[in-house]
Amino acid sequence: MVNFERFTLANGLRVIVHQDTSTPMAVLNVLYDVGARDEDPNRTGFAHLFEHLMFGGSINVPVYDEPLQMAGGENNAYTTNDLTNYYIQLPSENLETAFWLESDRMLSLGFSENSLEVQRKVVMEEFKEHYLNKPYGDVWLKLRSLAFDVHPYKWMTIGKELSHIENASLQDVKDFFFKHYRPINAVMVVAGNVTVEQVKELSEKWFGPIESGEKYVRQLPAEPPQKVAKKLEVHAAVPLDAFYKTWHIYNRIDHRYYVADIITEVLRGGGSSRLFQALVKEKKLFSNIECYHFGTEDAGLLAIEGKLVKGIKMEDAEKAVEEELAKMKTEKISEAELQKVKNKTESTMAFEDMSVMNRANSLAYYELLGDAALMNTELDRYAKVTVEEIQALSGEIFREENSSTMYYYAQTNN
């Protein structure tokens, strides 16, 4: 059970305090309710660009890292399709330094053509290195746009295409910042060796004066149910043929999300999982195979991917995958197999919760989903999943018309 208290500043900033006196450290985590799904389809990659720009200096702090390092702190950030998260960990006696730095970034970045140019180049290099030039790097650029027709999960956080970041103007960047990076669109969690009174005082002092901003109201197009199977063939300079297949699943607070999560655990790439046992160890069709989902807030995707053993035909590999999925639809898994997965989920969550940084992050995330207290009921949701639900939902998810398949072939030199 993770205990916390919460309050809201007059400007709408939600603040959550989680006290843990067993550590000398404190964490300040600021989560902004903006991700790649909130971008203009013709200007993608902005949420991720901002993750970089936020470290490029703000109005009063030209070099973000210097004062933080002097205070014995470390920081990082990440962007997803759903959110952007910034976090600082430092000795608790230096907590005010974290408040000063984060509030100054929220107040306003030090926008300049030079800062934009520097970060633009960094992001463009990242795009080229990881998504265009790396073997299999373009898989999800292609597969997302195949699987989604209208929802902005169609593109990755890096962006849909390089030109969007290349052509981003300083005004575009400012507009995006002042639309999304406002107190009214943020959740701040302060965790570790802190008190509620101390956090209230520092929050009012450093964040209270920042203008609220307008509440961003998300109005995204809902992805219609997929009625026809989609297929794509790619030929590229990669070492091995690879098979990818996705199916649409459910949003993050739907009970069926938890059932789908357990289905992926039953199938996934671990040594004792069904796909690995049958298709890697026994039939030797794949050199490796994985099953996972993206854990997105809106209805997302469950995926199976694997690299084929040289000489194996793509159709034979796919048929073997389908045979394993057919078993999930026609036979109940055993209670013992389900319990094993539930135990693994419980131990994973318990291990994650050992870190005060992870607890702070999770509290912010669940508050974004609707209520930080959801963090304390996650295990109950998994506990309620039954073998009957797993069989029924496998039948619902793994329908051919609900799938998008990509055959990724290694180019031959003939």
C-alpha positions as CSV (number, residue, x, y, z in Angstrom):
1,M,0.0,0.0,0.0
2,V,1.5,3.3,-1.1
3,N,0.2,6.2,1.1
4,F,0.0,9.7,-0.2
5,E,-1.7,13.0,0.3
6,R,-2.8,15.4,-2.4
7,F,-3.7,19.1,-2.9
8,T,-4.3,21.4,-5.8
9,L,-2.8,24.9,-6.3
10,A,-5.0,27.8,-7.3
11,N,-3.6,27.6,-10.9
12,G,-4.7,23.9,-11.2
13,L,-1.4,22.1,-10.6
14,R,-2.2,18.8,-8.9
15,V,0.4,17.9,-6.2
16,I,0.8,14.5,-4.6
17,V,3.0,13.9,-1.6
18,H,4.4,10.5,-0.7
19,Q,6.5,10.4,2.4
20,D,9.1,7.8,2.9
21,T,11.5,8.5,5.8
22,S,13.6,5.4,5.2
23,T,15.5,7.2,2.4
24,P,17.7,10.3,2.6
25,M,16.6,11.2,-0.9
26,A,13.7,13.1,-2.5
27,V,12.1,12.8,-5.9
28,L,10.3,15.5,-7.8
29,N,8.3,14.2,-10.7
30,V,6.4,16.4,-13.1
31,L,4.1,14.7,-15.6
32,Y,2.6,16.7,-18.4
33,D,-0.6,15.4,-20.0
34,V,0.7,15.6,-23.5
35,G,2.2,13.0,-25.8
36,A,2.6,12.3,-29.5
37,R,-1.1,11.6,-29.8
38,D,-1.7,15.3,-29.2
39,E,0.3,16.5,-32.2
40,D,-1.0,18.0,-35.4
41,P,-0.7,15.2,-38.0
42,N,1.4,17.6,-40.2
43,R,3.7,18.6,-37.3
44,T,4.6,15.3,-35.5
45,G,7.5,14.7,-33.2
46,F,6.9,17.8,-31.1
47,A,6.3,16.2,-27.8
48,H,9.6,14.3,-28.1
49,L,11.4,17.4,-29.4
50,F,10.2,19.2,-26.2
51,E,11.8,16.5,-24.0
52,H,15.1,17.7,-25.5
53,L,14.2,21.4,-25.5
54,M,13.3,21.3,-21.8
55,F,17.0,20.6,-21.0
56,G,18.2,23.4,-23.3
57,G,17.8,26.2,-20.7
58,S,14.9,28.2,-19.3
59,I,14.3,31.9,-18.6
60,N,16.5,32.1,-15.4
61,V,18.6,28.9,-15.7
62,P,20.7,28.9,-18.9
63,V,22.3,25.5,-18.1
64,Y,19.8,23.2,-16.4
65,D,22.3,20.5,-15.3
66,E,24.9,22.6,-13.5
67,P,22.9,23.7,-10.4
68,L,21.4,20.2,-10.2
69,Q,24.8,18.5,-10.1
70,M,26.0,20.9,-7.5
71,A,23.0,19.8,-5.4
72,G,24.0,16.2,-5.8
73,G,21.0,15.5,-8.0
74,E,20.3,13.6,-11.2
75,N,17.5,13.9,-13.7
76,N,15.9,12.4,-16.8
77,A,12.8,12.4,-18.9
78,Y,10.8,10.4,-21.3
79,T,8.0,10.9,-23.8
80,T,5.4,8.4,-24.9
81,N,2.4,8.6,-27.2
82,D,0.3,9.6,-24.1
83,L,2.5,11.7,-21.8
84,T,5.7,13.5,-21.1
85,N,7.5,12.9,-17.8
86,Y,10.4,14.7,-16.1
87,Y,12.0,13.7,-12.9
88,I,14.7,14.7,-10.5
89,Q,16.3,12.8,-7.6
90,L,18.5,14.5,-5.1
91,P,19.3,14.6,-1.4
92,S,16.2,15.7,0.4
93,E,17.9,18.6,2.1
94,N,18.4,20.1,-1.4
95,L,14.8,19.7,-2.4
96,E,14.2,23.4,-3.0
97,T,16.7,23.2,-5.9
98,A,14.4,20.8,-7.7
99,F,11.4,23.1,-7.1
100,W,13.4,26.1,-8.5
101,L,14.6,24.2,-11.6
102,E,11.3,22.6,-12.5
103,S,9.2,25.7,-11.9
104,D,11.4,27.7,-14.1
105,R,11.1,25.3,-16.9
106,M,7.3,25.4,-16.5
107,L,7.3,29.2,-16.3
108,S,8.9,29.4,-19.8
109,L,11.7,27.9,-21.7
110,G,14.6,30.1,-23.0
111,F,13.3,29.9,-26.5
112,S,15.9,30.8,-29.1
113,E,16.7,29.9,-32.7
114,N,20.0,28.5,-31.5
115,S,18.5,26.2,-28.8
116,L,15.9,25.0,-31.3
117,E,18.6,24.4,-34.0
118,V,20.8,22.4,-31.6
119,Q,18.0,20.1,-30.4
120,R,16.5,19.8,-33.8
121,K,19.8,18.4,-35.1
122,V,20.0,16.0,-32.1
123,V,16.4,14.7,-32.8
124,M,17.0,14.4,-36.5
125,E,20.2,12.4,-35.9
126,E,18.3,10.1,-33.5
127,F,15.6,9.6,-36.2
128,K,18.2,8.7,-38.8
129,E,20.3,6.5,-36.5
130,H,17.5,4.5,-34.8
131,Y,14.6,4.5,-37.3
132,L,16.0,4.9,-40.8
133,N,19.5,3.4,-40.8
134,K,19.2,0.7,-38.2
135,P,18.2,-2.8,-39.3
136,Y,14.4,-3.3,-38.6
137,G,14.4,0.4,-37.3
138,D,11.4,1.3,-39.5
139,V,9.2,-1.5,-38.4
140,W,6.9,0.5,-36.2
141,L,6.9,3.5,-38.4
142,K,5.3,1.2,-41.0
143,L,3.3,-1.1,-38.8
144,R,1.6,1.7,-36.8
145,S,0.4,3.4,-39.9
146,L,-0.8,0.1,-41.2
147,A,-2.7,-0.9,-38.0
148,F,-4.3,2.5,-37.3
149,D,-6.5,4.3,-39.8
150,V,-7.5,7.5,-37.8
151,H,-6.2,7.5,-34.3
152,P,-2.9,9.4,-33.8
153,Y,-1.2,6.2,-32.5
154,K,-0.5,6.0,-36.3
155,W,2.8,7.6,-35.6
156,M,5.7,7.1,-33.2
157,T,6.9,9.6,-30.6
158,I,9.9,10.4,-32.8
159,G,7.4,11.6,-35.4
160,K,5.9,10.5,-38.6
161,E,8.6,11.9,-40.9
162,L,11.9,13.7,-40.6
163,S,10.6,16.8,-42.4
164,H,8.2,17.7,-39.6
165,I,11.1,18.4,-37.2
166,E,13.2,19.8,-39.9
167,N,10.6,22.4,-40.7
168,A,9.5,23.2,-37.1
169,S,9.6,27.0,-36.6
170,L,10.3,28.8,-33.3
171,Q,6.7,30.0,-33.3
172,D,5.3,26.4,-33.8
173,V,7.4,25.4,-30.8
174,K,6.3,28.3,-28.6
175,D,2.6,27.6,-29.4
176,F,3.0,23.9,-28.5
177,F,4.7,24.8,-25.2
178,F,2.1,27.3,-24.0
179,K,-0.8,25.1,-25.1
180,H,0.4,22.0,-23.2
181,Y,3.1,22.7,-20.6
182,R,0.9,24.6,-18.2
183,P,0.1,24.0,-14.5
184,I,-3.5,23.0,-15.4
185,N,-2.2,20.2,-17.6
186,A,0.4,18.8,-15.1
187,V,0.7,16.5,-12.1
188,M,3.6,16.9,-9.7
189,V,4.6,14.2,-7.3
190,V,7.1,14.8,-4.5
191,A,8.2,11.7,-2.8
192,G,10.9,10.5,-0.3
193,N,12.1,12.1,2.9
194,V,9.7,15.1,2.7
195,T,6.7,16.4,4.7
196,V,3.4,17.6,3.3
197,E,3.8,21.0,5.0
198,Q,7.2,21.5,3.4
199,V,5.9,20.5,-0.1
200,K,2.9,22.8,0.3
201,E,5.1,25.7,1.2
202,L,7.6,25.1,-1.7
203,S,4.8,24.4,-4.2
204,E,3.1,27.7,-3.4
205,K,6.4,29.6,-3.5
206,W,7.8,28.2,-6.8
207,F,4.7,27.0,-8.8
208,G,1.9,29.2,-7.3
209,P,2.8,32.3,-9.3
210,I,2.8,30.5,-12.7
211,E,-0.2,31.3,-14.9
212,S,-2.7,28.4,-15.0
213,G,-3.0,28.1,-18.8
214,E,-6.0,26.7,-20.5
215,K,-7.1,23.2,-19.8
216,Y,-6.3,21.1,-22.8
217,V,-9.4,19.1,-23.8
218,R,-8.5,16.1,-25.8
219,Q,-10.7,15.3,-28.7
220,L,-9.1,12.5,-30.6
221,P,-10.7,10.5,-33.3
222,A,-11.7,7.0,-32.1
223,E,-10.2,4.1,-34.1
224,P,-13.1,2.2,-35.6
225,P,-13.3,-1.6,-35.2
226,Q,-11.0,-3.2,-37.8
227,K,-13.2,-5.3,-40.2
228,V,-10.6,-6.5,-42.7
229,A,-7.1,-8.1,-42.2
230,K,-4.3,-5.8,-43.3
231,K,-1.0,-7.1,-44.8
232,L,2.3,-5.5,-45.8
233,E,5.6,-6.9,-47.3
234,V,8.9,-5.2,-46.8
235,H,12.2,-6.0,-48.3
236,A,15.3,-4.5,-46.7
237,A,19.0,-5.0,-46.0
238,V,18.5,-7.0,-42.7
239,P,20.2,-10.2,-41.6
240,L,17.0,-12.4,-41.2
241,D,13.4,-12.5,-42.3
242,A,11.1,-11.3,-39.5
243,F,7.4,-11.7,-38.8
244,Y,5.2,-9.1,-37.2
245,K,1.5,-9.2,-36.4
246,T,-0.7,-6.9,-34.3
247,W,-4.2,-7.0,-33.0
248,H,-6.3,-4.1,-31.5
249,I,-6.9,-4.4,-27.8
250,Y,-8.5,-2.1,-25.1
251,N,-7.9,1.1,-23.2
252,R,-5.8,1.3,-20.1
253,I,-8.7,1.3,-17.5
254,D,-10.9,-1.3,-19.2
255,H,-11.0,-4.6,-17.3
256,R,-10.2,-6.4,-20.5
257,Y,-6.8,-4.6,-20.6
258,Y,-5.7,-6.7,-17.6
259,V,-6.9,-9.9,-19.2
260,A,-5.0,-9.0,-22.4
261,D,-1.9,-8.3,-20.3
262,I,-2.0,-11.7,-18.8
263,I,-2.6,-13.3,-22.3
264,T,0.7,-11.6,-23.5
265,E,2.5,-13.0,-20.4
266,V,1.2,-16.6,-21.2
267,L,2.4,-16.3,-24.8
268,R,5.5,-14.0,-24.5
269,G,9.2,-14.6,-25.0
270,G,10.4,-16.0,-21.7
271,G,11.9,-19.4,-21.6
272,S,8.8,-21.2,-20.2
273,S,6.3,-19.3,-22.3
274,R,4.1,-21.0,-24.9
275,L,5.5,-19.3,-28.1
276,F,9.1,-19.9,-27.0
277,Q,8.6,-23.5,-26.1
278,A,6.7,-24.5,-29.2
279,L,8.3,-22.3,-31.9
280,V,11.8,-21.8,-30.8
281,K,12.7,-24.9,-28.8
282,E,10.5,-27.6,-30.3
283,K,9.8,-26.6,-33.9
284,K,12.9,-24.5,-34.4
285,L,11.1,-22.1,-36.7
286,F,12.1,-18.8,-35.0
287,S,15.5,-17.8,-33.5
288,N,13.5,-15.6,-31.0
289,I,9.9,-14.7,-30.6
290,E,8.1,-12.2,-28.4
291,C,4.6,-11.2,-27.5
292,Y,3.8,-7.8,-25.8
293,H,1.4,-4.8,-25.9
294,F,2.0,-1.1,-25.7
295,G,0.1,-0.3,-22.5
296,T,-1.4,2.8,-24.0
297,E,-4.1,4.9,-22.4
298,D,-6.4,4.7,-25.4
299,A,-7.1,1.4,-27.1
300,G,-3.8,0.1,-28.5
301,L,-2.1,-2.9,-29.9
302,L,-1.0,-6.4,-28.9
303,A,1.9,-7.6,-31.0
304,I,3.8,-10.8,-31.8
305,E,7.2,-10.6,-33.5
306,G,10.0,-13.0,-34.2
307,K,13.1,-13.5,-36.4
308,L,12.9,-16.6,-38.5
309,V,15.5,-19.3,-38.6
310,K,17.3,-19.1,-42.0
311,G,15.5,-21.2,-44.7
312,I,12.1,-21.2,-42.9
313,K,9.2,-20.0,-45.1
314,M,7.2,-17.0,-43.7
315,E,3.9,-18.8,-44.3
316,D,5.0,-21.8,-42.3
317,A,6.1,-19.6,-39.4
318,E,2.8,-17.7,-39.4
319,K,0.8,-20.9,-39.5
320,A,2.7,-22.2,-36.5
321,V,1.9,-18.9,-34.6
322,E,-1.8,-19.2,-35.5
323,E,-1.8,-22.8,-34.2
324,E,-0.6,-21.6,-30.8
325,L,-3.2,-18.8,-30.8
326,A,-5.9,-21.3,-31.8
327,K,-5.1,-23.3,-28.6
328,M,-5.7,-20.1,-26.5
329,K,-9.1,-19.8,-28.1
330,T,-10.2,-23.4,-27.9
331,E,-8.7,-24.6,-24.6
332,K,-8.7,-23.0,-21.2
333,I,-5.2,-22.5,-19.7
334,S,-4.7,-24.3,-16.4
335,E,-5.3,-22.6,-13.1
336,A,-1.7,-23.3,-12.3
337,E,-0.4,-21.5,-15.4
338,L,-2.6,-18.5,-14.7
339,Q,-1.4,-18.4,-11.0
340,K,2.2,-18.6,-12.2
341,V,1.6,-15.5,-14.4
342,K,-0.2,-13.7,-11.6
343,N,2.7,-14.4,-9.2
344,K,5.2,-13.1,-11.7
345,T,3.1,-9.9,-12.2
346,E,2.9,-9.4,-8.4
347,S,6.7,-9.9,-7.9
348,T,7.5,-7.5,-10.8
349,M,5.2,-4.8,-9.3
350,A,6.6,-5.3,-5.8
351,F,10.2,-5.0,-7.2
352,E,9.3,-1.8,-9.1
353,D,7.7,-0.3,-6.0
354,M,10.9,-0.7,-4.0
355,S,12.3,2.4,-5.7
356,V,11.0,5.8,-4.5
357,M,11.5,7.1,-8.0
358,N,9.2,4.4,-9.5
359,R,6.6,5.1,-6.8
360,A,6.6,8.8,-7.7
361,N,6.4,8.0,-11.3
362,S,3.5,5.6,-10.8
363,L,1.5,7.9,-8.6
364,A,1.7,10.6,-11.3
365,Y,0.7,8.2,-14.0
366,Y,-2.3,6.8,-12.1
367,E,-3.4,10.3,-11.3
368,L,-3.3,11.0,-15.0
369,L,-5.5,7.9,-15.6
370,G,-8.1,9.3,-13.1
371,D,-6.9,8.7,-9.6
372,A,-3.5,8.1,-8.0
373,A,-5.2,5.6,-5.6
374,L,-5.6,3.2,-8.6
375,M,-1.9,2.3,-7.9
376,N,-3.1,0.4,-4.8
377,T,-5.8,-1.6,-6.6
378,E,-3.8,-2.8,-9.7
379,L,-3.0,-6.2,-8.1
380,D,-6.7,-6.8,-7.3
381,R,-7.5,-6.2,-11.0
382,Y,-5.1,-8.9,-12.0
383,A,-6.3,-11.2,-9.3
384,K,-9.8,-11.1,-10.6
385,V,-8.9,-12.4,-14.1
386,T,-10.2,-15.9,-14.7
387,V,-9.2,-18.8,-17.1
388,E,-12.7,-18.4,-18.7
389,E,-12.0,-14.7,-19.5
390,I,-8.7,-15.5,-21.0
391,Q,-10.2,-18.1,-23.4
392,A,-13.1,-15.8,-24.3
393,L,-10.9,-12.7,-24.9
394,S,-8.4,-14.7,-26.9
395,G,-11.2,-15.5,-29.2
396,E,-12.2,-11.8,-29.4
397,I,-8.7,-10.5,-29.9
398,F,-7.1,-13.0,-32.2
399,R,-9.5,-12.7,-35.1
400,E,-7.9,-12.4,-38.5
401,E,-10.0,-9.4,-39.4
402,N,-8.7,-7.6,-36.3
403,S,-5.0,-8.1,-37.4
404,S,-2.3,-6.3,-39.3
405,T,0.6,-8.5,-40.5
406,M,4.0,-7.5,-41.9
407,Y,6.4,-9.9,-43.6
408,Y,9.8,-8.3,-43.3
409,Y,12.1,-10.0,-45.8
410,A,15.9,-9.9,-45.9
411,Q,16.9,-8.8,-49.3
412,T,18.6,-11.4,-51.4
413,N,21.5,-10.5,-53.7
414,N,20.3,-12.3,-56.8
